[in-house]
Amino acid sequence: MKVMHIHFGTEGGAERFFVNLVNALHERGVEQRALIRPGRSWRKDLENSATIYEGVFRRISLSRFLLKWRMNRVLREFEPDVIMAWQLRASRFMPAHAKAFRISRLGDYPEHLGYYTNVETLVCITPDMAAKVRELGWKRDIEVIANFTRARPAPPVARADLQTPADAFVVVGMGRFVKRKGFAGLIRAVKEVENTYLWLVGDGPEREQLEQLTDELGLRGRVRFTGWQTNAYGFLSAGDAFVINSSHEPLGNVCFEGWGAGKPTIASRAEGPSWVMTDESDALMVDCGDDVGLAEAICRLRDDPALRERLSAGGHETLRTRFSEKAITDAYLDLFDRGVAKR
């Protein structure tokens, strides 16, 4: 099996899953090539699993036509069985008349289907997303395939390096700093929980506002902004709990990161977490935007070691039974085989 990936993403959970899947497919004997943006921090994590090309896709520019020429040249030489586009912009770049089976993976709800004209099958990461795509009028094939994580308990970073006491209760939040991720609400919740520190692992356009809020609430002494980290698992290992506070979260890798690192998880009842997680079994669930409920959940975890242990075990079992790397990789390989056979 030969697969050509097109991925014009930047930094975030979607990129972590892209790296994870490319590496998993490589280990299953799939020959791969990938077209990505230049300067990606995660390029090095792909180099042993795929031949990499770099290019910038702009809607109307000379570079777009040069990139398309380069892409066609690669396709003629490589002759892939499958072309897999990741998200909107890459899907727009999908060749119209390629001999390969053409699929696009959706990591979020599309507003319209105009990007997918040259796509045969859409991969949605939740059943709800698949239903919304049908409501938009998609008549071709849809597959529902979730994510998996390669998060494992890793050597913890030193708390002293983040000016955090050894006996503090540490909450970790991780992701791109945008409003829908709910980091502002998480900061407000932590203010109400004594002897609790917050590590925010990531970066993005809302960072300045989040730092300003931290100062306004007098929390600079208990909130740490680590910046974007290619090895986020060390921060998870050093923490005590993981929080997902998104108002909108389709099914990012973030839904599995805490479980993979062996940490109890608190999650908002956004789309993806609501499908993946079971309240009181493998996570504590709170309503979206409920700062008070979130603070209460953090207090429960801080004060109840047995609850932390039970939720961690439940999360591990959910990963094992529903979202294992083998199950998800098998689903992609089966899709590839069926698509190629149909052509």
Buried (B, 14 or more C-beta within 10 A) or exposed (E): BBBBBBBBBEBBBBBBBBBBBBBBBBEEEBBBBBBBBEEBEBBEBBEEBBEBBBBEBEEEEEEBEEBBEBBEEBBEEBEBBBBBBBBBBBBBBBBEEBEBBBBBBBBBBBEEBEBBEBBBBBBBBBEBBBEBBEEEEBEEBBBBBBBBBBBEEBEBBEBEEBEBEEEBBBBBBBBBBBBBBBBBBBBBBBBBBEEBBBBBBBBBEBBEEBBEBBEEBEBEEBBBBBEBBEEBBBBBBBBBBBBBBBBBBBBBBBBBBBBBBBBBBBBBBBBBBBBBBEEEBBBBBBEBEBBEBBBBBBBBBBEEEEBBEBBBBBBBEBBEEEBBBEBBBBBBBEBBBBBBEEE
